[in-house]
């Protein structure tokens, strides 16, 4: 089952989680409040993908172009959360930051039943 996954935070864990979900066949939107971190996440994911490909852990069809098609990096939290089926939080380990992010997520993507 393919899901629309939103990953909040593109740093150490976030970019890796985005890559894993993409490799699992999911459509991923990745965001970060730091534009430099979000930009750098593309290179980090491409590097990790190359390592996995060289080790034979992923199919050679997983090119950098395919990765960039599977993971969309967005500067807007609202765009990142739009139509998300799964939201993965990977922001800084700060209570203040996490509370702020969860408040925004609650306002932008409230739980519906």
C-alpha positions as CSV (number, residue, x, y, z in Angstrom):
1,X,0.0,0.0,0.0
2,X,1.5,3.3,-1.1
3,X,1.1,6.2,1.4
4,X,1.6,10.0,1.2
5,X,4.2,10.5,3.9
6,X,5.1,13.9,5.4
7,X,8.4,14.1,7.2
8,X,8.9,17.2,9.5
9,X,12.6,18.0,9.9
10,X,15.2,17.3,7.3
11,X,18.2,17.0,9.6
12,X,20.1,13.9,10.8
13,X,17.1,11.7,11.1
14,X,14.5,13.4,8.9
15,X,16.4,13.0,5.6
16,X,17.2,9.4,6.3
17,X,13.5,8.7,7.2
18,X,12.4,10.4,4.0
19,X,14.8,8.2,2.0
20,X,13.6,5.0,3.7
21,X,9.9,5.8,3.0
22,X,10.8,6.7,-0.6
23,X,12.6,3.4,-1.1
24,X,9.5,1.7,0.3
25,X,7.5,3.0,-2.5
26,X,5.8,5.9,-0.8
27,X,5.4,9.5,-1.9
28,X,7.3,11.7,0.5
29,X,7.1,15.4,1.3
30,X,10.0,16.7,3.4
31,X,10.2,20.0,5.2
32,X,12.4,21.9,7.6
33,X,12.3,25.4,9.0
34,X,15.9,25.9,8.0
35,X,16.2,26.4,4.2
36,X,19.9,25.4,4.3
37,X,19.1,22.1,6.1
38,X,16.3,21.4,3.6
39,X,18.6,22.1,0.7
40,X,21.4,19.9,2.1
41,X,19.0,17.0,2.7
42,X,18.9,16.4,-1.1
43,X,22.7,15.8,-1.2
44,X,22.6,13.6,2.0
45,X,19.9,11.4,0.6
46,X,21.6,11.1,-2.8
47,X,24.9,10.1,-1.1
48,X,23.1,7.5,1.1
49,X,21.3,6.2,-2.0
50,X,24.6,5.9,-3.9
51,X,26.1,3.9,-1.0
52,X,23.1,1.6,-0.8
53,X,23.2,1.1,-4.6
54,X,26.9,0.3,-4.6
55,X,26.4,-2.2,-1.8
56,X,23.7,-3.9,-3.7
57,X,21.1,-3.0,-1.1
58,X,18.8,-1.2,-3.6
59,X,18.1,-1.8,-7.2
60,X,20.2,0.1,-9.8
61,X,16.9,1.7,-11.0
62,X,17.0,3.9,-7.9
63,X,18.8,6.8,-9.5
64,X,19.2,10.3,-8.0
65,X,16.5,11.5,-10.4
66,X,14.1,8.8,-9.2
67,X,14.8,9.8,-5.6
68,X,14.1,13.4,-6.3
69,X,10.8,12.5,-8.0
70,X,9.9,10.4,-4.9
71,X,10.9,13.0,-2.3
72,X,9.6,16.6,-2.6
73,X,11.3,19.1,-0.4
74,X,9.0,22.0,0.6
75,X,9.6,25.1,2.7
76,X,5.9,25.3,3.7
77,X,4.6,23.2,6.5
78,X,1.1,23.6,5.2
79,X,2.1,22.3,1.7
80,X,4.0,19.4,3.3
81,X,1.0,18.3,5.4
82,X,-1.6,18.6,2.6
83,X,-3.3,15.2,2.1
84,X,-0.7,13.4,4.3
85,X,-1.7,9.9,5.3
86,X,1.3,9.6,7.7
87,X,3.1,12.4,9.5
88,X,6.6,11.7,10.8
89,X,8.1,14.2,13.2
90,X,11.9,14.4,13.2
91,X,12.6,17.9,14.5
92,X,15.1,19.1,17.0
93,X,15.1,17.4,20.4
94,X,13.8,20.5,22.2
95,X,10.5,20.5,24.1
96,X,9.8,24.1,23.0
97,X,10.4,23.2,19.3
98,X,8.4,20.0,19.5
99,X,5.4,21.7,21.2
100,X,5.4,24.5,18.6
101,X,5.5,22.0,15.7
102,X,2.8,19.8,17.2
103,X,0.6,22.9,17.7
104,X,1.1,23.9,14.0
105,X,0.4,20.3,12.9
106,X,-2.8,20.2,15.0
107,X,-4.0,23.4,13.4
108,X,-3.1,22.4,9.8
109,X,-3.9,18.7,9.9
110,X,-6.3,17.9,12.7
111,X,-7.2,14.3,13.3
112,X,-10.4,13.3,11.6
113,X,-12.4,10.1,11.9
